[in-house]
Structure formats: structure tokens, C-alpha cells
Amino acid sequence: MRTIHCALIVAALVASAPAIARDRLGNKAIQAGDYNKAERIIVSERRFNPDMPELMLNLAYVYRHTNRASEARVLYREVLSEPAVMLDTAAPAASVSSHAVARAALDDTSLASR
């Protein structure tokens, strides 16, 4: 259930981004399931905005979907080490904390460190 919840939060964030930001955040590539392209876009953008939670969350999402759970955990913890940022979602007038997304992902049993 947590996996679905976390994926839905990320999907809502991806769908809500403005068209211009969508390309910089790798959202189109994520939606298309092109994780290699998404990673290239996000890594490139992080050179200019290394602490931007949207980028960290999207890159962590890519890592999760390319069997790199340990790298995803590092990014989720990095998000939690920064001040919380409210992120818009696809739901009208809804937003979610960057910390809530990161915590939900870290609580996900598929990411739990063993």
C-alpha cells in the first residue's frame, strides 16, 4: 500500500509541474518510463540546483525504478536534511511537503534497508 501511495504522490507532483519546469525536472521522461533520459535531465539540472527537492525526489524515484534503492535512500535522507518545501500536486489547490514524500518513500518496505 505504501508503494502505491508514494508512487501516487510522485505521479501527482510530476503531473502538476508547469510545462517549462516539466522538462527541467525530467517529468516527461518519467511519465514515459524513460528513466535513462530522466536521469540525464535531472543530473544535469542538479549541477545548477543541487538542493532543489523536486530534483532530488525525482532522481530518487528514477533510482527506485532502476533497482538502485540505496542511492534513492541517500537522496530521500538528503531531502529530509533540508528545510521542508511545499510542492504542488495535480489535485486542485493541493500541496504536499517534500519531507512527507521523502518519509513515505523511506517507510516503503521496498526501500527499507536490511
C-alpha positions in Angstrom: 0.0 0.0 0.0 2.8 2.4 0.9 4.5 1.8 -2.5 1.3 2.8 -4.3 0.8 5.8 -2.0 4.3 7.1 -2.6 4.1 6.5 -6.4 0.8 8.4 -6.5 2.4 11.3 -4.7 5.3 11.4 -7.1 2.9 11.0 -10.1 0.8 13.9 -8.8 3.9 16.0 -8.5 5.0 15.1 -12.0 1.6 15.9 -13.5 1.3 19.2 -11.7 4.6 20.8 -12.9 4.3 23.7 -15.4 5.3 22.8 -19.0 8.7 24.6 -18.8 9.6 23.1 -15.4 8.4 19.7 -16.6 11.4 19.4 -18.9 14.0 20.6 -16.3 12.7 18.2 -13.7 12.6 15.2 -16.0 8.9 14.7 -15.6 8.1 14.0 -19.2 10.7 11.3 -19.3 9.5 9.8 -16.0 5.9 9.8 -17.3 7.1 8.0 -20.4 9.1 5.5 -18.4 12.3 6.6 -20.0 14.3 6.6 -16.8 17.7 6.9 -18.5 16.6 10.2 -20.2 15.0 11.4 -16.9 18.3 10.7 -15.1 20.3 12.7 -17.6 18.0 15.7 -17.4 17.8 15.7 -13.6 21.6 15.2 -13.1 22.3 18.0 -15.5 19.8 20.3 -13.7 21.2 19.4 -10.3 24.5 21.0 -11.3 22.7 24.3 -11.0 20.2 23.5 -8.3 21.7 20.7 -6.2 19.4 21.2 -3.2 16.1 21.6 -5.1 13.8 19.0 -3.5 11.8 18.4 -6.7 15.0 17.3 -8.4 16.1 15.1 -5.5 12.7 13.4 -5.3 12.5 12.8 -9.0 16.0 11.4 -9.1 15.3 9.2 -6.1 12.2 8.0 -8.0 14.3 7.1 -11.0 16.8 5.3 -8.8 14.0 3.3 -7.2 12.7 2.2 -10.6 16.2 1.3 -11.8 17.0 -1.0 -8.9 19.2 1.5 -7.0 17.3 1.6 -3.7 20.4 2.6 -1.7 21.0 5.6 -3.9 17.3 6.5 -3.6 17.5 6.3 0.2 20.5 8.7 0.2 18.5 11.3 -1.7 15.4 10.9 0.4 17.5 11.5 3.5 19.1 14.5 1.8 15.6 15.9 1.2 14.9 15.5 4.9 18.1 17.3 5.9 17.0 20.4 4.1 14.1 22.7 5.1 10.7 21.3 4.1 9.2 22.8 0.9 5.6 22.6 -0.1 5.1 21.0 -3.5 2.1 21.4 -5.7 0.2 18.3 -6.7 -2.2 17.6 -9.6 -5.1 17.8 -7.2 -6.7 21.3 -7.3 -5.3 23.6 -4.7 -3.4 20.7 -3.0 0.2 20.5 -1.9 2.4 18.1 -0.1 5.6 18.6 2.0 8.8 17.5 0.4 9.5 15.8 3.8 6.2 13.9 3.7 7.2 12.5 0.3 10.6 11.5 1.4 9.4 10.0 4.7 6.7 8.0 2.8 9.3 6.7 0.4 11.7 5.7 3.2 8.9 4.0 5.1 8.1 1.9 2.0 9.1 -1.7 2.6 10.7 -1.9 -0.8 13.2 0.7 0.3 13.8 -0.5 3.8 17.4 -1.2 4.4 18.2 -4.7 5.5 
